[in-house]
Amino acid sequence: AEGETSQKKKSKSEKKNTEVFFDQKHLLWFGGICVFLLLIRVGYDDGKGKAKQDDLLDGQDLYEVLEIKKTSSDKDVKKAYHKLAMKWHPDKNPNCEECQLKFQRVARAYEVLSDPMKRKIYDKEQKLMESAIKSNTVSITTSNYHELVKSGDIWLIQVYVDWNEFCQHYAPVWEEVASRLDGVISVGRVNLGRDKGLGSRLMGSKDTVPSIAIWDGATEVRRVRFQFHDVSVDGLIKFVAQAMRERFKVKELKDARDLKTFVSDNRNKVRAVFVGKAGSLEQVSFIAAASKFHPHLALAITSKLSVGQSAWEGIKPPAVLLFRGDEVSDEPAMISGRLSKKEMMKKLNDSRYLFCPRLIAGNFHNVCESSWCAVKVIGDGEKPFASARVLVKVKNAVKPAGLNVSVAAIESSLQSPVLSSFGKVKKGDVLLLHREGDGAVESGEKKIRYWILEKASSEDETSLTSLIKQIATKGEGSNVVEGHVDGGENALTSKLVPDRVSFTQVVFDFVDNLSVEKQIILYTVLLSIGVLFSFYVGKPILQATTLALDQKYLQQDNQEDLDGSDSGKEASPRHHSDSEEEDDQDDEDEDVVLVKKRK
């Protein structure tokens, strides 16, 4: 009897271990969830839909479209429609897009005014619009939207209606914000009552007025719908600052260690750090000015005075610190954070000419943007800003003479495949490159002519300046080696080696450069792969572990049964029941205990 009981327990344990942990039903449920998430993203209205029929009117008065008065009768409406329809009909005006557009507007206006109910509603709306909310900001309509908003500038756009009480309450705040942001970013409004098509696209499917959005060209940066208690000037400016930080990947520094990491991780760019109040107007002005040089300028902000003092002891916020060397202590520069956007842009642009980046794979055209490019050969681990300080001074010295020379540094051992194209080049030499020919710069078809300026002649600022001027005007110089790069730009750029960066940094940069939609798709795919991997790879491990635990617990139960039977023999005879129902009940009780132990 004990052997049969043990065998029954073992067979039930093996049966439970053969249960499927991830069958087709679970797979269908998981697939359905993934599809649901994708449908949510696809169904999201990002304001980029096609124009609706109301865009044809572009906020125009329907009576003006039909060239009639508001008191005109239905007969006059019909007569005016037939007259204009015959005038602008596409059959009478072939190959005329403007005529076709006017014909469609006339038809749309007649559709509304010929229906007594629609006309009554329209007249009522027009009366409400007579008390329109006045504003000094730009009025954005379907006709000027592409010209203004999609021009590449940063826009703060409000979608509103004149008769909404929240919009009326918000109007003074909007005007104050617009006056403060004047000259920093562009500010405009869209009247939803007059231009429903454009207003609906900019608002999204679930927003209500007033709706605020930040747009950078054709890309929406951030959208918000203000409630009654959220309306404030400082709150909206803070919203603008946060949205622009997200758009241009502005890093927030919390301590001196973050500053040190930021400077070292972006050593091939000029690094600009704003020190001042978070969400302030000065911060918005800084980001708006620096965005003109994005992504060639690395941006960061900090509200901690101690962070700024770690690089510049006497700093007074708001201020902007500019780092051109490899470390925080490598001669940083400071400019006032209270400058206007135009003045800030000039200072940031000048800082680019005081910077000597490394020449690495992928940045040749950005670094050597001029037809003339002077490249200093430095050793591995050397700081390009310190090593090429003379070269930077020469660049600014030849600029008044109309000679625009880009400067860069190249590491001798890391970029040895490139340097082999120039023959014998030693550490400390200067390579003067000149792109010549009619090929396009981006296509790499330009031929490259080079001169090797030896270390002895490249360490003195005066002699190096005169030598570069002589080569640029006459095409030759004394004590220089001259030649052409075989294969031109294509051969040169193909040999450049990437900078030494960690794999994780490359992955993070790749993900950061993806749009929000692509990031959501990437995370969904990775989550799906992770779940499937855990089920199909983890299932055998889980089964083996469960089987081992069950066998362990069965052995313990058998040992307890043996101990109990031995004690029963010594004490008093035990009455056993031969009933199958009692055996099944005992098995069920043991199964419950086994399940509890497994959990």
Secondary structure, DSSP 4 states (H G I P E B T S, - for coil): -HHHHHHHHHHHHHHHHTS-SS-HHHHHHHHHHHHHHHHHHHH---S-PPP-GGGGTTT--HHHHTT--TT--HHHHHHHHHHHHHHH-TTTSTT-HHHHHHHHHHHHHHHHHTSHHHHHHHHHHHHHHTTPPP-SSEEP-HHHHHHHGGGS-EEEEEEE-TT-HHHHHHHHHHHHHHHHTTTTSEEEEEETTT-HHHHHHHH-SS--SSEEEEEETTEEEEEEE--GGG--HHHHHHHHHHHHHHHTTPEEP-SHHHHHHHHHHTTTSEEEEEES-TT-HHHHHHHHHHGGGTTSEEEEEE--HHHHHTT-TT--SSEEEEE-SSSTTS--EEEETTS-HHHHHHHHHHHHTT---B--TT-HHHHS-SSEEEEEEE-TT--HHHHTHHHHHHHHHHGGGT--EEEEEEETTTTHHHHGGGSS--TT-EEEEEEESSS-TTTT--EEEEEEE-HHHHSSHHHHHHHHHHHHHHS--TTEEEEE-TTHHHHHHHTPPPP---HHHHHHHHHHTS-HHHHHHHHHHHHHHHHHHHHHHHHHHHHHHHHHHHHHHHHHHHHHHHHHHHHHHHHSPPPPP--HHHHHHHHHHHHHHHHHHH-
